[in-house]
Amino acid sequence: MSRIDELIAELCPDGVKIRALGEIAELVRGNGMPKADLTDSGVGAIHYGQIYTHYGAWTTTTLSCVSTETAARLATANPGDLIITNTSENIEDVGKAVAWLGGQPIVTGGHATVIRHREDPKFLSYWFQTESFAAQKRALASGTKVIDVSARQLAKALVPVPPLKVQREIVRILDTFKELEAELEAELEAELEARRRQHEHYRTQILTPEPSWRETTLGAIAEVFDGPHATPKKTSSGPWYLSISSLKDGHVHLDASAHLAAEDFPRWTRRVAPEVGDTLFSYETRLGQAGYWARSDPAALGRRMGILRPHKSEIVPKFLTIAYLSPTFQSLIESRTVRGSTVDRIPIADLSTWPISIPPMTEQHRIVTYLDKIDTLVNDMSVSLPAELAARRRQYEFYRGRLLTFKKLGV
């Protein structure tokens, strides 16, 4: 039998009282306090929007403050009180609560309610995260574009009120879960970052020119194409429209790309259209970005985009992208960038004359294969580690729900 079971058997063997929030707490609706009132010093303040984005179940410090004069006309939250959101654009954020556990009173403003009570503050705040409360707030909410659960409606929410000893033991367990989750997240992030650093080390090492490499020019191994000098009208479907934001880590990301109308496609590909094996690059803003185009889908370039089309007898297409992103060539880009008053740019008319060092074809194939394997390993970890963390969070939520579900008294 767990400590929780022992306490329930001892203190509430017949069940737990279920009370309306308004019966066990005083609800004080906040008012005022736009973001313009927030300062870096003064009286601690929690803005309702920060509860969505910054705070967890409880806090001992505030992200912002307000002046003493402003604080005097706002709702006060004393140590142990909860601040809960009343308004949001989605039902998930409405009713998100944070327990104030600092040493001094603080204030809050509009779209928030202070909950003053005599229960364990962490217990209440954790309970506001349960599916039991989520189901109730969906019934209590009003509005479509802006969702609101008023203080009057919140007061109707039915809350289990076990003895304080039970509440505190539940809080102890849930706090432990949160600590374990934070430790796991830190460990997984550190492991992923270590693999990324290792990847960069190997990439730098393997792409450092050796005596067997051949000095040539970019124009001798690839054609250089300049893309259109304007931006097409974007559409929700049609051929791909690839912009600078599409380029990341040597890849062309279609989830960051747009479309253009099929009837506009010929006009925007008059200069050039991407072909399988091309290296797409940016020659203005975000200099140094490039991506390997491996698809046969019809696509057009956006402004400030260019193409390197490899001579396949001279260079392995994917190696061209890798070489462009190598530390050696990136340093060349940095040194030859034309600094402008509005944007920096690569002088694309001169790009074909730029020097580049490449290994024999067999070595190029070997490097591409090797780096692909490392990329796959890092990408797999980028997926599997967050998935592991998400699984742990679901497990935590399951146990939180179990711990905060009680037999009703008299049932």
URWODA-V608417 format. One record per residue. N is the residue number from 1. RES is the residue in one small letter. NEAR is the number of other ideal C-beta (glycine too) atoms within 12 Angstrom. Layout:
# URWODA-V608417
n->{N;N}
res->{RES;RES}
near->{NEAR;NEAR}
This chain:
# URWODA-V608417
n->{1;2;3;4;5;6;7;8;9;10;11;12;13;14;15;16;17;18;19;20;21;22;23;24;25;26;27;28;29;30;31;32;33;34;35;36;37;38;39;40;41;42;43;44;45;46;47;48;49;50;51;52;53;54;55;56;57;58;59;60;61;62;63;64;65;66;67;68;69;70;71;72;73;74;75;76;77;78;79;80;81;82;83;84;85;86;87;88;89;90;91;92;93;94;95;96;97;98;99;100;101;102;103;104;105;106;107;108;109;110;111;112;113;114;115;116;117;118;119;120;121;122;123;124;125;126;127;128;129;130;131;132;133;134;135;136;137;138;139;140;141;142;143;144;145;146;147;148;149;150;151;152;153;154;155;156;157;158;159;160;161;162;163;164;165;166;167;168;169;170;171;172;173;174;175;176;177;178;179;180;181;182;183;184;185;186;187;188;189;190;191;192;193;194;195;196;197;198;199;200;201;202;203;204;205;206;207;208;209;210;211;212;213;214;215;216;217;218;219;220;221;222;223;224;225;226;227;228;229;230;231;232;233;234;235;236;237;238;239;240;241;242;243;244;245;246;247;248;249;250;251;252;253;254;255;256;257;258;259;260;261;262;263;264;265;266;267;268;269;270;271;272;273;274;275;276;277;278;279;280;281;282;283;284;285;286;287;288;289;290;291;292;293;294;295;296;297;298;299;300;301;302;303;304;305;306;307;308;309;310;311;312;313;314;315;316;317;318;319;320;321;322;323;324;325;326;327;328;329;330;331;332;333;334;335;336;337;338;339;340;341;342;343;344;345;346;347;348;349;350;351;352;353;354;355;356;357;358;359;360;361;362;363;364;365;366;367;368;369;370;371;372;373;374;375;376;377;378;379;380;381;382;383;384;385;386;387;388;389;390;391;392;393;394;395;396;397;398;399;400;401;402;403;404;405;406;407;408;409;410;411}
res->{m;s;r;i;d;e;l;i;a;e;l;c;p;d;g;v;k;i;r;a;l;g;e;i;a;e;l;v;r;g;n;g;m;p;k;a;d;l;t;d;s;g;v;g;a;i;h;y;g;q;i;y;t;h;y;g;a;w;t;t;t;t;l;s;c;v;s;t;e;t;a;a;r;l;a;t;a;n;p;g;d;l;i;i;t;n;t;s;e;n;i;e;d;v;g;k;a;v;a;w;l;g;g;q;p;i;v;t;g;g;h;a;t;v;i;r;h;r;e;d;p;k;f;l;s;y;w;f;q;t;e;s;f;a;a;q;k;r;a;l;a;s;g;t;k;v;i;d;v;s;a;r;q;l;a;k;a;l;v;p;v;p;p;l;k;v;q;r;e;i;v;r;i;l;d;t;f;k;e;l;e;a;e;l;e;a;e;l;e;a;e;l;e;a;r;r;r;q;h;e;h;y;r;t;q;i;l;t;p;e;p;s;w;r;e;t;t;l;g;a;i;a;e;v;f;d;g;p;h;a;t;p;k;k;t;s;s;g;p;w;y;l;s;i;s;s;l;k;d;g;h;v;h;l;d;a;s;a;h;l;a;a;e;d;f;p;r;w;t;r;r;v;a;p;e;v;g;d;t;l;f;s;y;e;t;r;l;g;q;a;g;y;w;a;r;s;d;p;a;a;l;g;r;r;m;g;i;l;r;p;h;k;s;e;i;v;p;k;f;l;t;i;a;y;l;s;p;t;f;q;s;l;i;e;s;r;t;v;r;g;s;t;v;d;r;i;p;i;a;d;l;s;t;w;p;i;s;i;p;p;m;t;e;q;h;r;i;v;t;y;l;d;k;i;d;t;l;v;n;d;m;s;v;s;l;p;a;e;l;a;a;r;r;r;q;y;e;f;y;r;g;r;l;l;t;f;k;k;l;g;v}
near->{9;16;18;30;19;15;26;28;17;17;25;27;17;16;21;30;24;25;24;21;37;23;19;28;30;23;33;29;30;35;22;25;34;19;18;13;25;30;22;12;14;22;29;36;43;48;36;42;29;30;41;25;16;17;34;27;33;32;29;19;21;34;22;34;25;34;22;16;13;25;32;16;19;37;38;27;41;26;20;28;38;47;54;52;44;42;34;27;17;20;26;18;30;37;47;38;48;43;40;41;29;25;13;20;25;41;41;47;39;26;37;48;44;38;42;29;36;18;34;32;37;36;42;43;41;39;45;42;34;33;19;27;36;24;16;27;36;20;18;28;30;19;18;10;10;17;26;31;39;27;33;18;29;39;28;22;40;27;37;35;31;38;26;21;20;34;36;23;27;40;32;23;27;34;27;18;29;27;16;20;28;19;16;24;22;16;18;27;20;16;22;26;18;17;25;23;16;18;28;23;16;21;29;20;19;29;33;20;24;17;10;14;25;22;18;23;22;36;23;22;33;36;25;33;30;27;36;29;18;19;21;33;19;21;19;10;12;23;31;35;41;47;36;33;24;35;37;24;25;35;28;38;23;23;11;20;32;29;27;33;21;19;13;23;25;17;18;38;27;18;22;25;32;39;26;22;27;37;43;47;47;38;39;29;23;24;33;30;34;38;41;38;40;22;24;14;21;25;37;42;45;37;26;32;46;42;41;47;30;36;23;20;11;27;38;32;31;33;42;40;40;43;46;44;37;32;22;28;34;27;19;26;31;16;16;24;26;21;15;13;7;10;18;21;27;39;22;31;16;20;33;25;17;31;25;36;29;36;30;19;23;14;25;32;19;18;34;30;19;23;33;25;17;27;28;17;21;28;21;16;25;23;16;19;28;20;15;22;26;18;17;24;23;16;18;29;23;17;25;33;25;21;35;34;23;34;18;19;19;10;10}
